[in-house]
Amino acid sequence: MPPAGLDASPPGLQYDDEEEVTARAQRPVVEEADERAARLAAKASNDEAEAHKPITTTASATLPVSAEVAFEAFGDAAETPRWLSVLHAARVIERDDQGRARRVAFVGRLERGSIGYTLDYQFDPHALVITWKSAPDAPVQVRGEVTFAPLSSRACLMTYSVSLHAPVGPWSDPSFEHHPASAIVTGFREHLRRG
């Protein structure tokens, strides 16, 4: 029977007793809450997946030195902390037959601490390409490549690509957070200009 003052039951509701009305009226609210919770859980899962996805960026710049000079300067990995603000230290662990750094341990600066990681380098002096990567099981995953294309005897085009995943952060330099390749290319270009 409908409550006093109501002539008929709304469609889909029957007024058998007070408990039944209450239960049926609350069911849509519970279903909406469940749907909302499911949407929030899916968003959190997507956010977590995004957080575990590496940042991959590419940047290019014209440098005020020959491609060969830029190649050798960039290849001197022990000097990287001088021009890359997010690095605190670099130690060459192993060198190749030409004396270039083959394996380098780095200490990166975070906003509240530091993080260590090791990269293995490969050099192609004919193509003026340097590549690097971390071990597949390393907690900090870094992979990258830089090329130096001659433009003249005193200028070259640097193209730098990096894929980076560090399970901590943020980095000490905010520009490194969203587009690390740009921050690295800018730092290296300024280092070369200072001489």
C-alpha positions in Angstrom: 0.0 0.0 0.0 1.4 3.4 -0.9 2.3 5.8 1.9 -0.4 8.2 3.0 -0.9 11.1 0.5 0.3 9.1 -2.5 -2.2 7.7 -4.9 -0.1 5.1 -6.7 3.2 3.4 -6.6 6.0 4.9 -8.8 6.9 2.5 -11.7 9.1 -0.3 -10.5 8.3 0.1 -6.8 5.7 -1.7 -4.8 4.8 -0.7 -1.3 4.5 -4.2 0.3 6.0 -3.1 3.6 8.3 -0.3 4.8 11.5 -2.5 4.7 10.9 -3.4 1.0 10.5 0.2 0.0 13.7 1.2 1.9 15.7 -1.6 0.3 14.5 -0.9 -3.2 15.0 2.8 -2.9 18.6 2.4 -1.7 19.7 -0.1 -4.3 20.4 2.4 -7.0 22.5 4.5 -4.6 24.6 1.5 -3.7 25.0 0.6 -7.4 26.1 4.1 -8.1 28.6 4.0 -5.3 29.9 0.7 -6.6 30.2 2.1 -10.1 32.0 5.2 -8.7 34.4 3.0 -6.7 35.1 0.9 -9.8 35.8 4.0 -11.9 38.2 5.3 -9.1 39.9 1.9 -8.9 40.4 1.8 -12.7 41.8 5.4 -12.7 44.2 4.5 -9.9 45.3 1.4 -11.8 45.8 3.5 -14.9 47.7 6.2 -12.9 49.9 3.4 -11.4 50.6 2.0 -14.9 51.5 5.5 -16.1 53.8 5.9 -13.2 55.6 2.7 -14.2 55.9 3.7 -17.8 59.2 5.2 -18.9 59.4 8.8 -20.0 60.8 8.9 -23.6 61.8 12.2 -25.0 63.9 13.5 -27.9 65.5 16.9 -28.5 67.9 18.5 -31.0 70.1 21.6 -31.0 72.8 23.2 -33.1 76.1 23.2 -31.2 78.9 25.8 -31.7 81.6 23.1 -32.2 82.5 20.5 -34.8 80.7 17.1 -34.6 83.9 15.4 -33.7 84.6 17.8 -30.8 81.0 17.4 -29.5 81.3 13.6 -29.8 84.4 13.5 -27.7 83.1 16.0 -25.1 79.9 14.1 -24.7 81.7 10.8 -24.5 83.7 12.0 -21.5 81.0 10.7 -19.1 83.1 11.4 -16.0 82.6 15.1 -16.8 78.8 14.9 -17.1 78.0 16.2 -13.6 79.7 19.5 -14.6 77.0 20.3 -17.1 74.0 18.2 -16.0 72.5 19.6 -12.8 70.6 16.5 -11.8 73.9 14.5 -11.5 75.9 14.7 -8.3 78.8 12.4 -9.4 80.0 10.0 -12.1 82.7 7.3 -11.7 84.1 5.4 -14.7 84.1 1.7 -13.8 85.5 0.4 -17.1 87.1 1.8 -20.2 87.3 0.5 -23.8 90.5 0.1 -25.8 90.4 3.7 -26.9 90.1 4.9 -23.3 86.4 5.8 -23.5 84.1 5.1 -20.6 82.4 1.8 -21.3 80.7 1.5 -17.9 79.9 4.5 -15.6 78.2 4.7 -12.2 76.2 7.8 -11.6 74.6 9.4 -8.6 71.6 11.5 -9.4 70.1 14.3 -7.4 66.6 14.1 -6.3 64.5 16.7 -4.6 64.9 14.9 -1.3 67.8 12.5 -1.7 69.9 10.8 -4.3 69.8 7.7 -6.5 72.5 5.6 -8.0 72.5 3.8 -11.3 75.0 2.3 -13.8 75.1 2.7 -17.6 76.9 0.8 -20.3 78.1 2.9 -23.2 78.9 2.0 -26.9 80.7 4.4 -29.2 80.6 4.6 -33.0 83.2 7.2 -33.9 82.6 6.9 -37.7 78.9 7.6 -37.4 79.5 9.9 -34.4 76.9 8.0 -32.4 76.9 7.2 -28.7 74.4 4.8 -27.1 73.9 3.8 -23.5 71.6 1.6 -21.4 71.2 0.2 -17.9 71.1 -3.5 -17.1 67.7 -5.1 -17.9 67.2 -5.9 -14.2 68.3 -2.5 -12.8 65.7 -0.6 -10.7 66.5 2.6 -12.6 66.0 2.0 -16.4 67.8 4.4 -18.7 68.3 3.9 -22.5 69.5 6.5 -24.9 71.3 7.6 -28.0 73.0 10.8 -29.2 74.1 11.6 -32.7 76.3 14.5 -33.9 75.8 15.5 -37.6 78.3 17.9 -39.1 76.9 21.2 -40.3 80.2 22.9 -40.9 83.8 22.8 -39.5 82.6 24.7 -36.5 79.0 23.6 -36.0 76.9 20.4 -35.7 73.4 19.2 -35.0 73.0 17.2 -31.8 70.0 14.8 -31.6 69.5 13.3 -28.2 66.9 10.6 -27.3 66.4 9.1 -23.8 64.0 6.7 -22.2 64.0 7.0 -18.4 62.2 5.2 -15.6 63.3 5.9 -12.0 60.9 4.5 -9.4 61.6 7.5 -7.2 61.6 11.3 -7.5 61.1 14.0 -8.2 64.5 15.1 -9.6 66.2 18.1 -8.2 65.7 20.1 -11.4 62.0 20.4 -12.3 62.8 20.7 -16.0 64.2 17.2 -15.9 60.9 15.8 -14.7 58.8 16.2 -17.9 61.3 16.5 -20.8 64.7 15.2 -19.7 66.1 15.3 -23.3 65.6 19.1 -23.5 67.3 19.6 -20.2 70.2 17.5 -21.2 70.7 19.1 -24.6 70.5 22.6 -23.1 73.0 21.7 -20.4 75.5 20.2 -22.8 75.2 23.2 -25.3 75.8 25.7 -22.4 78.8 23.6 -21.3 80.3 23.8 -24.8 79.7 27.6 -25.0 81.5 28.2 -21.7 84.4 26.3 -23.2 
